[in-house]
Amino acid sequence: MHAREDEPTDPTPQKGDRIELLRTRAGVRPRGTVFYSDDLQILVKWDNGQSTSLRPGTDRFKIVQPDS
């Protein structure tokens, strides 16, 4: 089951999942691929080449289908 846009994703995404941030950066919702995840952090390699560590339950994102 996928989260609504206004709720964080639960459960924690797994390595290889595609996610999208729900907060925008310059009017765009960044998308990336989960490189590592556990109960404390989710390491994401964004499509723009950057990497970020997200916090489950704090950072708002949703899992998206690879082709969407």
Secondary structure, 3 states (H helix, E strand, C coil): CCCCCCCCCCCCCCCCCEEEECCCECCECCEEEEEEECCCCEEEEECCCCEEEECCCCCCEEEECCCC
